[in-house]
Amino acid sequence: MNRPRNENHETSETFTLWEFVSISDFERPIVLSTDAARQKWRLFKRLFTRADESSTPIKPEDALQTLSEARLDQLAPPIDRHAAVDALDRALEDWLQTRPNGSPVKFIIGQAFSANEEALARWTARHNARLITKPTVEQILENDSTWPNVPTDSQSLWVLPNLDKCFLRHAEGLSLIRRFLALALNGDLGPGIIGCADWSWTYLRRVCSLSNGNALTLQAFDGKRLSALFSQLASSAQPTGLQFLNANTGKTVLSDSREENLEVSKDLNKLAMRCRGNAEIARLFWRDSLRNEPEEATLEDSTPTTTVWVGPFTEGAVIPGSHDENIALILHALLIHNGLPAKVLTRVLPFSDYQIMDLLFNLKSLGVVHLQYDNWHVAPMGYLSSRHYLSAQNFLLDDF
């Protein structure tokens, strides 16, 4: 599981931007050992040799400025998930045709910020399948036997897009989901597709004895996929003539070329590795790095600049220290439940409501969490630091 991805593994003939694979075939990008050795050698040389003129940045930081939100929305707009729905169709085609009795359910596991629930909702509408709505908190805690209200003799296809919203890490919060999973996996509800967030899936695998055997997830975005994705996103701003150059070296990070066999820039390979192959997190770090020259600002609205400079990638939101168990508990609760309202957090955490709110607002001020409608979530730019923070305290992590 989670095998390291060789950046040269795919050929142009087999390359697919969006691809659902079994979890055992998920390949998170890493730096190859030879690349790591080269990086150590370059660091050694920098430490023991004098800097020369070549080390001077092509575009110093003070010579550039951040782009306006409008320009960023042109160059790196939100990802259109229609292609992911098409990829899901391809992945489920054989199963839909055969619907084997031994495999009545397929699980679609969504990595953080992958809009898995949205993609499944679109797929459900496309196939005119029965949509199962999530239970309420009260139904979860009372193990409401009327949920999910699917006829046990039905053979029509059903979809539950958010298994992560069907349980609580609470003494009475798992009975309902265990009953539902027993019915679904035994085939008593007919053929169905279940979506689940990755952290929730890891937790439920432990407490409900679930297997990865019937689970699919999006293949990680390596440097090649990120290059293709960012080119697609930028084409909405300027179909041709747009180039992205490294502000330090002047080298091309991304061009508008449509050739498939161009070498992927080391910047994008490193970004893919750093973001663990997560396309949405990489997109936000990419947006955060884009710069232009001050004199070009007046041309933004009328004449998009030909050159966009790529500055250093930031660290994202940072959590001070690494051993506050209260912070770790609240981050873990938000991740394994894929977000929760503050009033529900009081049911799954051993804190008072005012302690919870104090922790949430402190983390919000750091950019680690955010409030979306009534739900608190770990923020995309705070995700990597949150994962590292939990890892340092030996909390259960996701598989990606």
C-alpha positions in Angstrom: 0.0 0.0 0.0 1.1 3.6 -0.6 4.1 2.6 -2.7 6.5 5.5 -3.6 5.9 6.8 -7.0 8.7 6.9 -9.5 8.3 10.2 -11.4 9.1 8.4 -14.6 6.8 5.5 -14.0 4.1 6.5 -16.5 4.5 6.9 -20.2 2.6 9.3 -22.4 0.5 6.3 -23.7 -0.7 5.3 -20.2 -0.9 8.8 -18.6 -4.3 9.7 -17.3 -4.9 12.9 -15.3 -7.8 11.6 -13.2 -7.7 8.0 -12.2 -9.4 5.9 -9.5 -7.3 3.0 -8.3 -7.5 0.4 -5.5 -5.9 1.7 -2.3 -3.2 -0.9 -2.7 -2.2 0.8 -6.0 -2.0 4.3 -4.5 1.5 5.7 -5.1 2.4 8.8 -3.1 5.2 10.8 -4.8 8.6 10.8 -3.1 12.0 12.1 -4.1 14.0 9.2 -5.6 17.2 8.2 -3.7 19.4 9.6 -6.5 17.7 13.0 -6.3 18.0 13.0 -2.5 21.8 12.3 -2.9 22.1 15.1 -5.3 20.3 17.5 -3.0 22.7 16.6 -0.1 25.7 17.1 -2.3 24.4 20.5 -3.4 23.9 21.5 0.2 27.4 20.3 1.1 28.8 22.5 -1.7 26.8 25.5 -0.6 28.2 25.2 2.9 31.8 25.0 1.9 32.1 27.1 -1.2 31.7 30.8 -1.6 28.5 32.2 -3.2 29.0 33.5 -6.7 27.0 35.7 -9.0 25.0 32.8 -10.2 23.4 32.5 -6.8 21.8 35.9 -7.1 18.0 35.6 -7.7 16.8 36.5 -11.2 13.9 38.3 -9.6 14.5 39.2 -5.9 11.5 39.0 -3.6 11.4 42.8 -3.2 11.2 43.2 -6.9 7.9 41.2 -7.1 4.5 41.5 -5.7 1.6 39.1 -5.0 -1.2 38.8 -7.5 -4.7 40.1 -7.0 -7.4 37.6 -6.1 -9.0 38.2 -9.4 -5.8 37.3 -11.3 -5.2 34.3 -9.1 -8.7 33.1 -9.9 -7.8 33.3 -13.5 -4.4 31.5 -13.2 -5.4 28.8 -10.7 -9.2 28.7 -10.4 -11.0 25.9 -8.5 -10.7 22.5 -10.0 -13.5 21.3 -12.2 -14.5 17.9 -10.9 -16.4 16.7 -14.0 -13.3 14.9 -15.1 -13.1 13.1 -11.8 -16.7 12.0 -12.3 -15.8 10.6 -15.7 -12.9 8.8 -14.1 -15.2 7.3 -11.5 -17.4 6.0 -14.4 -14.4 4.3 -15.9 -13.4 2.7 -12.6 -16.9 1.4 -11.9 -17.9 0.3 -15.4 -17.1 -3.4 -15.0 -18.5 -3.6 -11.5 -21.8 -2.0 -12.6 -22.1 -4.5 -15.5 -21.4 -7.6 -13.4 -22.5 -6.6 -9.9 -21.0 -9.7 -8.3 -22.8 -11.1 -5.3 -19.6 -11.4 -3.4 -19.0 -7.7 -3.9 -22.3 -5.8 -3.4 -20.6 -2.6 -2.3 -17.8 -0.4 -3.6 -16.2 2.2 -1.3 -14.9 5.4 -2.8 -12.4 7.0 -0.4 -11.8 10.7 -0.7 -8.5 12.2 0.2 -8.6 15.5 2.1 -10.2 18.3 0.1 -10.8 16.1 -3.0 -14.5 17.0 -3.2 -15.3 13.3 -3.0 -18.8 13.9 -1.8 -19.5 16.4 -4.6 -18.2 14.0 -7.2 -20.4 11.2 -5.9 -23.4 13.4 -5.8 -22.9 14.2 -9.5 -22.3 10.6 -10.3 -25.5 9.6 -8.6 -27.5 12.1 -10.6 -25.8 10.9 -13.8 -26.8 7.3 -13.2 -30.2 8.1 -11.6 -29.3 6.1 -8.6 -31.0 6.3 -5.2 -29.3 8.9 -2.9 -29.1 8.0 0.8 -29.1 11.0 2.9 -26.9 11.1 6.1 -28.6 10.6 9.5 -29.0 13.4 12.0 -26.8 13.5 15.2 -29.9 12.4 17.1 -30.4 9.4 14.8 -26.8 8.4 15.2 -26.8 8.5 19.0 -30.2 6.7 19.2 -29.3 4.1 16.7 -32.5 4.9 14.8 -33.7 1.7 13.1 -35.6 3.7 10.4 -32.3 4.8 8.8 -31.3 4.4 6.0 -34.9 3.5 4.8 -33.7 1.3 1.9 -36.0 -1.7 1.1 -34.0 -4.8 1.9 -35.2 -6.6 -1.2 -34.3 -3.7 -3.5 -31.9 -4.3 -6.4 -31.8 -0.7 -7.5 -28.4 1.0 -7.2 -28.0 3.3 -4.2 -25.3 5.8 -3.2 -24.3 7.0 0.3 -21.7 9.8 -0.5 -20.7 10.6 3.1 -20.2 7.6 5.4 -18.0 10.0 7.5 -21.2 11.8 8.6 -22.9 8.6 9.9 -21.0 8.1 13.1 -19.5 9.8 16.1 -16.5 8.8 18.2 -18.8 8.4 21.2 -20.0 5.6 23.4 -23.3 5.5 21.5 -22.1 6.8 18.2 -21.1 3.6 16.4 -24.1 1.2 16.7 -26.0 2.8 13.7 -23.0 2.6 11.3 -22.2 -0.9 12.3 -25.7 -2.0 11.6 -25.8 -0.3 8.3 -22.4 -1.7 7.2 -23.5 -5.2 8.1 -26.6 -4.9 6.0 -24.7 -3.3 3.1 -21.8 -5.7 3.0 -24.1 -8.7 3.3 -25.9 -7.5 0.2 -29.2 -7.0 2.0 -29.6 -3.5 0.6 -28.7 -4.4 -2.9 -25.8 -2.9 -4.9 -24.4 0.3 -3.5 -21.6 2.8 -3.5 -20.3 4.3 -0.3 -18.2 7.4 -0.2 -16.0 8.2 2.8 -13.3 10.7 3.8 -9.9 9.2 4.2 -9.4 9.9 8.0 -12.8 8.6 8.7 -12.1 5.5 6.7 -8.9 4.7 8.6 -10.7 5.1 11.9 -13.7 3.0 10.8 -11.4 0.2 9.4 -10.2 -0.1 13.0 -13.5 -0.1 14.9 -15.7 -1.8 12.2 -13.1 -4.3 10.8 -13.4 -3.0 7.3 -11.2 -4.1 4.4 -9.5 -2.1 1.7 -10.3 -4.8 -0.8 -13.4 -3.1 -2.3 -12.1 0.5 -1.9 -11.0 2.9 -4.6 -9.4 6.3 -4.4 -7.9 8.9 -6.7 -4.4 8.2 -7.7 -1.9 10.7 -6.3 -0.9 13.7 -8.4 2.8 13.5 -9.1 4.8 16.3 -10.8 3.5 15.2 -14.3 -0.1 15.3 -13.2 0.3 18.7 -11.5 2.0 20.1 -14.6 -1.0 19.0 -16.7 -3.5 20.2 -14.2 -2.0 23.7 -13.7 -1.7 24.1 -17.4 -5.4 23.3 -17.8 -6.3 25.8 -15.1 -4.1 28.6 -16.5 -5.5 28.1 -20.0 -8.7 29.8 -18.9 -6.7 33.0 -18.3 -4.6 32.9 -21.4 -4.8 30.0 -23.9 -1.3 30.6 -25.3 1.9 32.6 -24.6 1.8 32.2 -20.8 4.9 31.0 -19.0 5.7 30.5 -15.3 9.3 31.0 -14.4 11.2 30.3 -11.2 11.9 33.7 -9.6 15.3 32.5 -8.3 16.7 30.7 -11.3 14.7 32.0 -14.2 14.0 28.4 -15.3 10.6 27.3 -16.7 8.3 25.8 -14.1 5.3 25.6 -16.3 4.7 26.5 -20.0 1.7 26.5 -22.2 3.2 23.8 -24.5 0.8 20.9 -25.3 3.7 18.4 -25.8 3.3 15.4 -23.6 6.9 14.3 -23.2 8.4 17.5 -21.9 10.4 17.2 -18.7 8.5 18.1 -15.6 10.1 20.8 -13.6 11.8 19.9 -10.3 9.7 22.6 -8.6 6.5 20.7 -9.4 8.0 17.3 -8.5 9.0 18.8 -5.2 5.5 20.3 -4.7 3.9 17.0 -5.5 6.0 15.3 -2.9 5.5 17.9 -0.3 1.7 17.9 -0.7 1.6 14.1 -0.7 0.1 14.0 -4.1 -3.0 16.0 -3.0 -4.1 18.1 -6.0 -6.1 20.7 -4.1 -3.4 21.4 -1.4 -0.9 21.7 -4.2 -3.1 24.1 -6.1 -3.4 26.4 -3.1 0.4 26.3 -2.4 0.9 27.0 -6.1 -1.5 30.1 -6.0 0.4 31.3 -2.9 3.7 31.3 -4.8 2.7 33.2 -7.9 4.1 36.7 -8.3 4.4 39.5 -10.9 6.4 42.6 -11.4 4.9 45.9 -10.0 4.8 47.6 -13.3 2.6 44.8 -14.7 -0.1 45.3 -12.1 -1.8 48.0 -14.1 -2.1 45.7 -17.1 -3.8 42.8 -15.1 -7.4 43.6 -16.1 -6.8 44.3 -19.7 -3.7 42.5 -20.9 -2.6 39.4 -18.9 1.1 39.2 -18.4 3.1 36.8 -20.5 5.4 35.9 -17.6 4.3 34.8 -14.1 7.0 34.4 -11.6 7.0 31.5 -9.1 8.4 32.4 -5.7 9.4 29.9 -3.0 6.6 27.7 -1.6 5.6 28.7 1.9 5.3 26.5 4.9 1.6 27.1 5.1 0.0 27.5 8.5 2.2 26.5 11.4 1.2 25.2 14.8 3.6 26.3 17.5 5.2 23.5 19.5 4.3 19.8 19.0 3.1 18.3 22.3 -0.2 20.0 23.3 -2.5 17.0 23.6 -5.6 19.2 23.7 -4.7 20.7 20.3 -4.0 17.2 18.9 -7.4 15.9 20.2 -9.4 18.6 18.6 -7.5 18.4 15.3 -7.9 14.6 15.2 -11.7 14.9 16.0 -12.1 17.3 13.1 -10.2 15.1 10.7 -11.8 11.7 11.5 -15.3 13.3 11.4 -14.5 15.4 8.3 -15.5 18.5 10.1 -18.0 19.0 13.0 -20.1 21.8 14.4 -18.8 23.1 17.8 -21.9 21.9 19.6 -21.2 18.3 18.4 -17.5 18.5 19.3 -18.6 18.7 22.9 -20.0 15.2 22.5 -16.7 13.7 21.3 -14.1 15.6 23.3 -13.4 15.7 27.0 -13.6 19.5 27.2 -16.1 22.1 28.1 -17.7 24.1 25.4 -15.8 27.3 26.3 -12.5 25.3 26.2 -13.3 24.0 22.8 -14.2 27.4 21.4 -11.0 28.9 22.8 -8.9 26.2 21.1 -10.9 26.6 17.8 -10.4 30.4 17.7 -6.7 30.1 18.6 -6.2 27.6 15.7 -8.3 29.8 13.4 -6.1 32.8 14.1 -3.1 30.7 13.0 -4.9 29.7 9.8 -5.0 26.0 10.8 -8.8 25.6 11.0 -11.7 27.5 9.5 -15.4 27.7 9.9 -17.5 26.6 6.8 -21.2 27.2 7.3 -21.7 25.6 10.8 -18.9 23.1 10.6 -15.3 23.5 11.8 -12.7 22.0 9.5 -8.9 21.7 9.3 -8.0 24.3 6.6 -6.2 23.2 3.5 -3.1 25.4 4.2 -3.1 24.0 7.8 -3.5 20.4 6.8 0.2 19.4 6.4 1.2 20.9 9.7 -1.8 19.3 11.4 -0.9 15.9 10.0 2.7 16.4 11.1 1.5 17.5 14.6 -0.6 14.4 15.0 2.2 12.2 13.7 4.6 13.6 16.3 2.2 12.5 19.1 1.5 9.0 17.6 -2.1 9.6 16.7 -3.8 7.4 14.2 -3.2 8.9 10.7 -4.9 8.5 7.4 -3.4 6.1 4.7 -2.4 8.8 2.3 
